[in-house]
Amino acid sequence: MAETTRAPRSSTWLWILVACAVLTQSGLNLFRPITSYKLLALHADPVVIGLTTAAYALLPLVSAVWLGRVSDRAPQLRTLILAGVGLLGLGGVGIALAPSVWLIFVSSAVLGMGHLCFTIGGQSAIARYAADEDLDKGFGWFTAAFSAGQMIGPALGGWIVGHGSDVASPQRLASVNESLWIGVLITVLAAPLLILKFGPAPRTRVRAQSTTTPDGASAGTERPSVVRILRMPGIASNMVASLSLLAMLDILTAFLPLVGEETGVAPSVVGLLLGVRGMASIASRLLLPWLSGAFSRRTLLIASLLASGLALIVPPLFLDRFWIAAVFLAVGGFFLGLGQPLTMTLISTSVPGEWRGSALAVRLMGNRLGQVILPVAAGAVAAPLGPGGAIWLTCALLLASGVEKSVRGPRKA
């Protein structure tokens, strides 16, 4: 493994990054479920909503690895993170102004690119500046901020849209657009914080040693290609786990509002339930440094996959019974929250130090591949089975990934 020489560490940059993540993810997670309501107002069906959800991942799918290499070479990461904030705000503006499904489709793709820039910049900063023993803490707090946004955004958006159930009414559409503009405002508040305050320590200096890749080449002299990264032990398995966990977040955000419309549950209640899921994920991510000291990362990841896959089967069946749905969303959210920071740490520590930005970008590429394929598949399943079928399909993927990791030996997991 490469030996690194780091400047003295201050945690200020991490807390600024966490604060910006709360703001941007609150905006993003307001945009995404409210987009489903706007599409319903434009008479879109579940297949169209699935395709629009997939559009969010299209540009990131083809640009994630390139951006990862950019982050590895960049002397500082503020510009990349700021670009993410700007693109997220622009995507929200596009959805708010959109008179048609096609503009929402394009704006969703812009949102996805903004999320990618912000996430790669943020996680690369943690991988670069945090000590290996602090990676769980850094990724845990960073992803806890994402969970905070996943709690705040849907609850705020659902509260603004209100209790009305007539999806085609002018009042509903006006409330939808109002909530989208508020999401834009929340998102762009991160920009001045980054401009004025964010400045991590100088770039880590990396001195490569004789670390070798599976094909026998020296890692310090080889360019980190997708193939080389995927051939490192455990990378592919952890990528499948990561995309399964992230896909469930997307499918819940896009399709739980449709379950609510089908069962007569108001947007404010659906937003609150999604907020419960986000709050539970915050709790698990804040507890992650302690949990990773008590249990192995592999054990925690398997528990994350299996428990969330089982718990989230229930909410679509009982969405009109608030407390039942809330309890199972809380349990599922707690275990979902563990998986993403664990896969970040497992992938970061499976590659040479100078490959970390690229390896994390490959992980994001896999996530985006799942975000393209699974919403389309989920929309197709939802057409004959109802929107709950989309959630159950993703539960099956989580369980399959958990079983796969369970049967693998620890050294290959």
ABEGO torsion letter per residue (X at the ends): XBBBBBBBBBAAAAAAAAAAAAAAAAAAAAAAAAAAAAAAAAGBBAAAAAAAAAAAAAAAAAAAAAAAAAAAABABAAAAAAAAAAAAAAAAAAAAABABAAAAAAAAAAAAAAAAAAAAAAAAAAAAABBAAAAAAAAAAAAAAAAAAAAAAAAAAAAAAEABABAABAAAAAAAAAAAAAAAAAAAAAAAAAAAABBBBBBBBBBBBABBBAAGBBAAABBBBAAAAAABBGAAAAAAAAAAAAAAAAAAAAAAAAAAAAAGBBAAAAAAAAAAAAAAAAAAAAAAAAAAAABBAAAAAAAAAAAAAAAAAAAAAAAABAAAAAAAAAAAAAAAAAAAAAAAAAAAAABBAAAAAAAAAAAAAAAAAAAAAAAAAAAAAAAAAEAAAAAAAAAAAAAAAAAAAAABBAAAX
